[in-house]
Amino acid sequence: FSLHVSDASFKLAKAALDRGDRPDPSTVRPEEFYNAFDYGDPAPAAGEPVACTLEQSAHPVLPQRNLVRIAARVGSAGRSGAQPLVLTVLLDSSGSMEREDRHAGLKNAVAQLASLLHAEDRVTLVTFSRTPRLLADRLPGSQAAKLKELVGNTPSEGGTNLEEALKLGGTLAMRQKQANAQNRIVLLTDGAANLGDANPEHLAGLIHDLRQQGIAFDAAGIGADGLNDRMLEQLTRNGNGRYYVINNPEDADANFAKQLAGAFHPAAENVKVQVRFNQERVGRYKLIGFEQHRLRTEDFRNDKVDAAELAADEAGVALYQVETLPQGRGEVGEVSIRFRDASSGGMVERTWTIPYDEKAPAFDQAAPSMQLATLADLTAEKLRGSELGKVIDFHSLAGPIARVKGYYQSNPRVADLVSMIEKLK
């Protein structure tokens, strides 16, 4: 599967619960819940491009099942200072963006984006409502402050023709594409496309074609209430880019800037994970989440099949549910990670053994990181109304919840998860 890292689904669910609503089950993606956290997994050793952390515990709800957490963290070397960034920014200026909170969030997001640009970078700005309009063409990064002024002077009015904006953005991105640069399109919108062809599959096809030509695609959804999550998730998935959610102006903060910087400075490109289970030790297994990011077995070493990116010093996590066979033989299996090292351009592949642990800890005795990932997944299962979600009782997990809350007491994102769980009890 492609190791796609996002927290968009987690943020949309939190916003819905804060409003007193339940999120649309179709927007709940478990991998975006348990990838919403920094678990503090170890960085690669000196000279190694990637580290893999493996943890196991008994499943807290399903008998005779274990959970395996796999975390891949890449090194701290990202985009070279000699590699410029060539951005095409598509800015929604339709009437639905007129709300004061959305306009403020948009301005803050652009300000954070501008703060990341270097002199050698280039940015093209397009606004769109009924029709797209070119506001700045290949503006040097040293003049990025002009972006904030241009956005501040752009009124919000009319419908939203996302199709025409994507077509113009693609044309401009291809025109200014540089072979030695990071070439990306960044869309900032509430996703409320209501003019032109608004079919997500058709628009995703445009993005997929651009990605095949070396243009990545990122999107920031402005305002969680009414956000077209299906559209933005599908576009960014096909562009192998990042999907952010800015629910209020304060969300476009230093952490958002850090996330943007990660997308703009990838350390690992085309990141794929392959897990092979030993049939003599494992009866059944299930990858939790990543439904839209699964690849064919033969695509693991096919470098023409594109996959996700990881930023410098970033970790991506996968969670598996497994039935181990105590009377079986051998280890649980092995995990392989393959990616293109952005600093060298070479392909990297590493493999680790997943050991069989006949004394895998009970969930209430598991490592806090294992407990946190599992609680995040259980929250997603509860929200999307899965068969597992129907039998989850958070009251019976009071001990692990309290332990995670105490261990990560300075982490506001963990506090958000605990608050969500309290609302679901």
C-alpha positions in Angstrom: 0.0 0.0 0.0 1.0 3.6 -0.4 1.9 5.1 3.0 -0.4 8.1 2.8 -0.2 10.3 6.0 -3.1 12.7 6.8 -5.1 13.9 9.7 -8.0 15.4 7.7 -10.6 12.8 8.7 -9.7 13.2 12.4 -10.1 17.0 12.2 -13.4 16.8 10.4 -14.8 14.3 13.0 -13.7 16.5 15.8 -15.3 19.6 14.3 -18.6 17.7 13.8 -18.6 16.4 17.4 -17.8 19.9 18.7 -20.9 21.1 16.8 -23.0 18.4 18.5 -23.2 16.4 15.3 -21.9 13.0 14.1 -19.6 13.0 11.1 -20.8 11.4 7.9 -19.5 7.8 8.2 -18.1 8.0 4.7 -15.7 10.7 5.8 -14.2 8.5 8.6 -10.9 7.0 7.5 -9.3 5.0 10.3 -5.7 5.5 9.0 -6.2 9.3 9.2 -7.2 8.9 12.9 -4.2 6.9 14.0 -1.8 8.9 11.8 -3.0 12.1 13.4 -0.4 11.7 16.2 3.4 11.9 16.6 4.2 8.8 18.6 7.8 9.8 19.2 9.1 6.8 17.2 12.9 6.6 17.0 14.7 8.3 14.1 16.9 6.3 11.7 20.4 5.5 12.9 23.4 7.3 11.4 23.8 6.4 7.8 20.3 4.8 7.5 17.6 6.5 5.5 14.6 4.9 7.4 13.8 3.3 10.7 10.9 0.9 11.4 9.3 0.5 14.8 7.2 -2.6 15.5 4.8 -3.1 18.4 2.2 -5.7 19.3 -0.6 -6.2 21.9 -3.7 -8.2 22.4 -6.8 -6.6 20.8 -8.9 -4.9 23.5 -12.2 -5.9 22.0 -11.8 -9.0 19.8 -10.7 -12.3 21.4 -7.8 -14.3 19.9 -6.7 -11.2 17.9 -3.6 -9.2 18.2 -2.8 -5.7 16.9 0.5 -4.9 15.2 1.7 -1.3 14.9 4.2 -0.6 12.1 5.8 2.9 12.1 8.3 4.0 9.4 10.3 7.2 10.1 12.6 8.7 7.5 15.7 10.8 8.1 16.0 14.6 8.6 17.4 15.4 5.1 14.7 16.8 2.8 14.6 19.0 -0.2 18.0 20.3 -1.1 18.6 24.1 -0.8 19.6 23.9 -4.4 16.3 22.5 -5.4 13.7 25.3 -6.0 10.0 25.1 -5.3 7.7 26.0 -8.2 4.1 26.5 -6.9 0.8 27.1 -8.6 -1.7 28.3 -6.0 -5.4 28.1 -6.8 -7.4 30.3 -4.5 -11.2 29.9 -4.1 -12.8 33.4 -4.2 -16.4 32.3 -4.7 -19.4 33.5 -2.6 -19.2 30.5 -0.2 -15.8 31.8 0.9 -17.2 35.2 1.9 -17.8 34.0 5.5 -15.5 36.0 7.8 -14.0 32.9 9.4 -13.3 31.3 6.1 -11.8 34.4 4.6 -9.6 34.9 7.7 -8.5 31.2 7.5 -7.6 31.7 3.9 -5.5 34.8 4.5 -3.7 33.1 7.4 -3.0 30.0 5.2 -1.5 32.2 2.4 0.6 34.1 5.0 2.0 30.8 6.3 2.7 29.6 2.8 4.4 32.8 1.8 6.6 32.6 4.9 8.1 29.3 3.6 9.3 30.6 0.2 13.0 31.2 -0.6 14.3 33.7 -3.1 14.9 31.0 -5.7 11.3 29.7 -5.4 8.5 30.8 -7.8 4.8 31.0 -7.2 1.9 31.6 -9.5 -1.4 32.7 -8.0 -4.8 32.0 -9.6 -8.2 33.0 -8.0 -11.4 31.4 -9.2 -15.1 31.7 -8.8 -17.2 31.5 -12.0 -14.0 31.8 -14.0 -10.3 31.6 -13.0 -8.1 34.7 -13.1 -4.3 34.9 -13.1 -3.2 37.4 -10.4 0.6 36.7 -10.2 2.8 34.8 -12.7 6.0 33.2 -11.4 6.4 35.7 -8.6 9.9 35.3 -7.0 9.9 33.9 -3.4 11.6 37.1 -2.3 8.4 39.0 -3.2 6.1 36.5 -1.4 4.7 39.2 0.8 2.7 40.5 -2.2 0.6 37.3 -2.0 -1.1 38.4 1.2 -1.9 41.8 -0.3 -3.4 40.2 -3.4 -5.5 37.9 -1.4 -6.7 40.7 0.9 -7.9 42.7 -2.1 -9.8 39.8 -3.8 -13.5 39.9 -3.2 -15.5 36.7 -2.7 -18.5 36.4 -5.0 -20.2 34.1 -7.5 -20.3 30.4 -8.1 -17.4 27.9 -8.0 -16.0 26.4 -11.3 -13.3 24.2 -9.9 -13.0 22.4 -13.3 -11.8 25.5 -15.1 -9.5 26.4 -12.2 -7.8 23.0 -12.3 -7.4 23.2 -16.1 -5.8 26.6 -16.0 -3.7 25.6 -13.0 -2.5 22.5 -14.8 -1.6 24.5 -17.9 0.3 27.1 -15.9 2.1 24.4 -13.8 3.2 22.6 -16.9 4.4 25.8 -18.5 6.6 26.8 -15.6 7.7 23.2 -14.7 11.4 22.9 -13.9 13.2 19.6 -14.1 15.3 20.1 -11.0 12.4 21.6 -8.9 9.6 20.5 -6.6 6.6 21.3 -8.9 3.3 21.4 -7.0 -0.2 22.8 -7.3 -1.9 23.9 -4.0 -5.6 24.4 -3.9 -7.3 26.4 -1.1 -11.1 25.9 -1.1 -14.2 24.8 0.7 -14.7 22.4 -2.2 -18.2 23.5 -3.0 -17.9 23.1 -6.8 -21.3 24.0 -8.4 -20.3 25.0 -11.9 -18.8 23.1 -14.8 -17.9 19.5 -14.4 -18.0 18.9 -10.6 -17.7 15.1 -10.8 -14.9 14.1 -8.3 -13.8 11.1 -10.5 -13.5 13.4 -13.6 -11.6 16.1 -11.8 -9.3 13.5 -10.1 -8.5 12.3 -13.6 -7.1 15.7 -14.4 -4.9 15.6 -11.3 -3.8 12.0 -12.0 -2.6 13.1 -15.5 -0.7 16.0 -14.0 1.0 13.7 -11.4 2.1 11.4 -14.2 3.9 14.4 -15.6 5.7 15.3 -12.4 3.2 17.8 -10.8 2.1 17.0 -7.3 -1.2 18.3 -5.9 -2.0 19.5 -2.3 -5.3 20.9 -1.0 -6.4 22.8 2.1 -10.1 22.6 2.9 -11.3 25.8 4.4 -14.1 25.3 7.0 -15.1 21.9 8.1 -18.9 22.6 8.1 -20.1 21.6 4.6 -16.6 20.8 3.3 -16.6 18.6 0.2 -14.3 16.0 1.8 -14.9 13.3 -0.9 -13.8 15.7 -3.6 -10.6 17.0 -1.8 -9.6 13.5 -0.6 -9.9 12.1 -4.1 -8.0 14.9 -5.7 -5.1 14.8 -3.3 -4.9 11.0 -3.4 -4.6 11.1 -7.1 -1.9 13.9 -6.9 0.0 12.0 -4.1 -0.1 15.2 -2.1 -1.3 16.5 1.3 -4.8 17.2 2.4 -5.3 19.7 5.2 -8.3 21.0 7.0 -8.5 24.6 8.3 -11.7 24.7 10.3 -11.0 28.1 11.9 -8.4 30.9 11.4 -6.3 29.6 14.3 -5.8 26.3 12.5 -3.5 28.1 10.0 -0.8 28.3 12.6 2.8 27.2 13.0 1.8 23.6 12.9 0.1 24.1 9.6 3.3 25.8 8.3 5.2 22.8 9.5 2.9 20.5 7.6 3.2 22.6 4.5 7.0 22.7 4.8 7.0 18.9 5.0 5.0 18.7 1.7 7.3 21.2 0.1 10.5 19.4 1.3 9.8 15.7 0.9 12.6 13.4 2.1 11.0 10.2 0.7 9.0 10.0 -2.4 6.9 7.1 -3.8 6.7 5.5 -0.3 5.3 1.9 -0.5 4.9 -0.6 2.3 4.6 -4.4 1.8 3.8 -6.8 4.6 4.1 -10.5 4.1 2.6 -12.7 6.7 3.8 -16.2 7.5 0.9 -18.6 6.9 2.3 -21.1 9.3 2.0 -18.5 12.1 -0.9 -16.3 11.1 -4.4 -17.5 10.3 -6.0 -14.3 9.3 -4.9 -10.6 9.0 -6.4 -7.3 8.2 -4.9 -3.9 7.3 -6.9 -1.3 9.2 -7.8 1.6 6.9 -5.9 2.6 3.7 -8.7 1.2 1.6 -8.1 3.8 -1.1 -4.3 3.4 -1.0 -3.8 -0.3 -1.6 -1.6 -1.4 -4.4 -1.2 -4.7 -6.3 1.6 -6.9 -5.0 3.5 -6.6 -8.2 3.4 -2.8 -8.0 5.7 -2.7 -4.9 8.8 -2.6 -7.0 7.3 -1.0 -10.0 8.6 2.5 -9.6 6.3 3.8 -12.4 3.4 3.3 -10.0 3.4 6.4 -7.9 2.8 6.5 -4.2 2.8 9.0 -1.3 5.5 11.2 0.2 7.0 11.6 3.6 8.6 14.8 4.9 12.0 15.0 6.5 11.8 13.4 10.0 8.2 12.3 9.4 6.7 9.0 10.4 3.8 7.1 8.8 1.9 4.4 10.7 0.0 1.3 9.7 -2.1 -0.9 12.0 -2.8 -4.5 11.4 -5.2 -6.9 13.1 -3.9 -10.5 13.1 -4.9 -13.9 14.3 -1.7 -15.6 15.5 -1.5 -19.4 15.7 0.1 -20.5 19.0 0.8 -24.0 17.7 2.2 -22.6 14.4 5.9 -22.2 13.4 8.1 -19.2 12.7 7.7 -15.5 13.0 4.7 -13.4 12.2 6.1 -12.2 9.0 8.1 -9.3 7.6 7.6 -5.7 6.5 9.4 -4.1 3.6 9.5 -0.3 2.9 10.6 1.1 -0.5 10.9 4.7 -1.5 12.9 7.2 -3.5 15.4 9.1 -1.4 14.8 12.8 -2.3 18.4 13.8 -1.4 20.1 11.2 -3.6 17.4 10.3 -6.1 18.1 6.6 -5.6 15.6 4.0 -4.6 15.8 2.6 -1.0 14.4 -0.7 0.2 14.7 -2.2 3.7 13.0 -5.2 5.3 12.4 -6.1 9.0 11.1 -9.2 10.7 7.8 -9.0 12.6 8.6 -11.4 15.5 6.1 -13.8 17.1 5.5 -12.8 20.7 3.8 -15.6 22.5 3.4 -13.3 25.5 2.1 -10.3 23.6 0.9 -7.9 26.3 -2.7 -7.4 27.2 -4.0 -4.1 26.0 -4.0 -2.5 29.4 -0.3 -3.4 29.7 0.7 -2.3 26.2 3.1 0.6 25.4 1.3 4.0 25.5 2.0 4.4 21.8 0.2 1.1 21.0 -2.7 2.2 23.2 -2.9 5.6 21.6 -3.0 4.2 18.0 -5.6 1.6 19.0 -7.8 4.1 20.8 -7.7 6.3 17.8 -8.7 3.4 15.6 -11.5 2.4 17.9 -12.8 6.0 17.9 -12.9 5.8 14.1 -14.7 2.4 14.1 -17.3 3.8 16.5 -17.9 6.8 14.4 -18.3 5.0 11.1 -20.7 2.4 12.7 -18.7 -0.7 11.7 -19.5 -4.1 13.2 -16.6 -3.6 15.6 -17.8 -0.1 16.4 -21.1 -1.5 17.6 -19.5 -3.6 20.4 -16.9 -1.1 21.6 -17.5 0.1 25.1 -15.1 2.9 26.1 -16.1 2.6 29.7 -14.3 -0.7 29.9 -11.2 1.0 28.5 -11.0 3.7 31.2 -7.5 2.5 32.4 -5.7 2.7 29.0 -7.5 6.0 28.3 -6.3 7.5 31.5 -2.8 6.2 30.9 -2.6 7.6 27.4 -3.9 11.0 28.7 -1.3 11.1 31.4 1.6 9.9 29.2 0.8 12.5 26.5 -0.5 15.2 28.9 1.3 18.0 27.0 -0.1 17.0 23.6 -3.2 18.9 22.6 -4.0 16.4 19.9 -4.3 13.6 22.4 -6.5 15.8 24.5 -8.7 16.2 21.5 -9.0 12.4 21.1 -9.9 11.9 24.8 -12.5 14.6 24.4 -14.0 12.8 21.4 -14.1 9.5 23.3 -15.9 11.2 26.2 -18.6 12.4 23.7 -19.0 8.9 22.4 -19.4 7.1 25.8 
